[in-house]
Amino acid sequence: MEISALWNSSKFKLSTEIILTLGTIGFGIISSWIFGREYSDRVIQDLLALPVPRSTIVLSNFVVIFSGAFYFH
């Protein structure tokens, strides 16, 4: 099978759409769980009391989520 035939196959397109959709939903669930745990364990209050911008805290959380996703993938 040629490469161009593989890229144009409908099964490949469907599987790619399914993987991207489930990956986006999974990322949203894991992100909300991590931020929710920080809020329910009252860690967020301690983090926001530090002299660090909030964007840095959020960015560091996303870096941890992305690196965990690459590690477990």
C-alpha positions in Angstrom: 0.0 0.0 0.0 1.4 3.4 -0.9 1.8 6.1 1.6 -0.6 8.4 -0.2 -3.2 5.7 -0.2 -2.8 5.3 3.5 -3.2 9.0 4.2 -6.3 9.2 2.0 -8.0 6.1 3.5 -11.3 6.8 5.3 -10.3 4.4 8.2 -7.2 6.3 8.9 -9.1 9.6 8.9 -11.8 8.2 11.2 -9.3 6.7 13.6 -7.4 10.0 13.7 -10.5 12.0 14.5 -11.5 9.5 17.2 -8.0 9.7 18.8 -7.9 13.5 18.7 -11.4 13.8 20.1 -10.8 11.3 23.0 -7.4 12.9 23.7 -8.9 16.3 24.0 -11.7 15.1 26.3 -9.2 13.1 28.4 -6.9 16.1 28.7 -9.8 18.2 29.9 -10.9 15.7 32.5 -7.3 15.2 33.8 -6.7 19.0 33.9 -9.9 19.7 35.8 -9.2 16.8 38.2 -5.7 18.2 39.0 -7.0 21.8 39.5 -10.0 20.5 41.5 -7.7 18.5 43.8 -5.6 21.5 44.4 -8.7 23.5 45.3 -10.3 20.7 47.5 -7.0 20.0 49.4 -6.6 23.8 49.9 -3.2 23.8 48.2 -4.3 26.6 45.8 -4.5 29.0 48.8 -0.9 28.3 49.7 0.2 28.6 46.1 -1.6 31.9 45.6 0.0 33.3 48.7 3.5 32.9 47.1 5.0 36.0 45.4 4.7 34.2 42.0 2.4 35.3 39.2 -0.8 33.2 38.8 0.0 32.6 35.2 3.3 30.9 36.3 1.4 28.6 38.6 -1.1 27.6 35.9 1.6 27.2 33.3 3.6 24.9 35.7 0.5 22.8 36.2 0.0 22.4 32.4 3.7 21.5 32.0 3.2 18.7 34.6 0.1 17.5 32.8 1.8 17.5 29.4 4.9 15.8 30.7 2.8 13.2 32.4 0.9 12.6 29.2 4.1 12.0 27.3 5.5 9.8 30.0 2.5 7.5 30.2 1.8 7.5 26.5 
